[in-house]
């Protein structure tokens, strides 16, 4: 590796010196790079020439390969513009091989190196270690063919991500308009009036336990994936050894967990859409809506972090160590929500939203295929 270009590090200009910032030279930190995307750098900060001359940061002339070797170790990106980086980078410029080929090669090499140092006391990978690594370097014509091939795959992946993002934003907009009563579904050629209802009026909490240990699939409740197998979501089981006292969750049930996340500081509310009966911690609130379709709508309503916060904030009392003090009865008797109570209308809305979800899922499956294809080719071409 040491023969493939000029190696340099980076640095961070003093944030207290205003003359160093808001210039026109991109300054990159590890958070500006994306996992598994060497072609994307999300530039958010810029420095001045004065910062380069009077601080530890250095200008990397384009094209250059940026390698995160400390915090966020393993990320790699190709920069086609002159940039500066933080001290968490080892950078290669004045390249003596095809720039894309080297970046794709290093994305595999650094991912492997990052996995090797995980769980150890090592906080990063030194510049000398990177320089000492060996990579396969075919003739330049072959490098160009390989890099062009991977570039097309990468572009396909990024296009697919944009398709999914567009569909997801479209769905968010539709759901918002639905609950603002700006989109209506007619039944018998008539528009039905929606009604404000408390959760306690349209659902029933159940305390069904698992005394015979008949059901052993433990569910987690995740903000993006919803109700999901705990091992699939977290990689291992976190449940108690005995789950006889755990609550049953039937298909269509809604589950409220008080566990906070960054976007949902007071907890999350999701519907069980797995089609299976499982169990959750006895600390969770499990309630059954009057219809599956109504539960589907409530799931979509509480997918909004704003709706969830506005519903829970008047009800939750925070205790010591940020614990959430709210009982299930209080939770179910919060502010009323504007909802369709005509079952035919509920079904129409449910089927419409389901079709959007199925489209998004289909596009996600296609994205997974593209990413697996890229992963397979990286593993087998760069050996």
C-alpha angles and dihedrals in degrees: 000000000000090000096054099078148316115310123213139163132220142231144199119247115224110277090211093062106083091191089068097058142061093037127127102264114099114238115198131204126186091260089063091067124078127223113256095002114100092173098059125080116169101209112199105155134051132195136198133246086252089063091055092050097044105033139053095261118107134206115245110206115222134288095045137149113229117207123189102219101167129023105025090015116195102040117124131187139175114228119203091183132065107265144166124221140199123260089267090079139083108198134195122205135162086051121205096200139042107305097218093045091053093047093051091046092050092047087064095040094049094045089056091046091049091052090051094055096044113114094018130103090254110112097195148336118280125232090244090055091052092047091052094055118105126220135185110258116187124186114300094253090057091045089055093049093049094046092048090051093051091044090059091050091049091050090050090052093049092047089051091051090053091051090052092045091051093050092046092051090047091053093047090052092049093049091049091052091046093058091043086056091239093123118052134188116208125222119197086357090298131111112234122219115239120228134215110242137173116232088245089060096053102033142035129223114229128196099198110159134198102244097154093044087237093147119049103167107111116207129211122200113227128186094232105023096038119204105006141159106279096225092047090051103039102022094242142033119276096177126114118270090249116049098174089111095048118114121253118238115202125200108280095022118132120229128202117199121185092210106123125226131185094266096031106044094170097046138273137270120209140166122237101246096162093098088229137102112241140153136252136191114289087239091071124090111233119191135172119223120219090252135016089236092055089050089051090055093047090051089054092046092053092044083083111087088207094054091045094049093046091050097046103034097078090047105044123085113195114222135187115323089016094289117166113242109197128121123217095250091055090047093053092047098054125122116321119258126218105244142161109254097184105099094212090055091046090055093049092051091044093052091048094051091043090056089054091049091049090051091050091047090051091052090047090053089052090050090052090052091052092047092048089049090053092046092050093049093047090052094048104035097045103051 
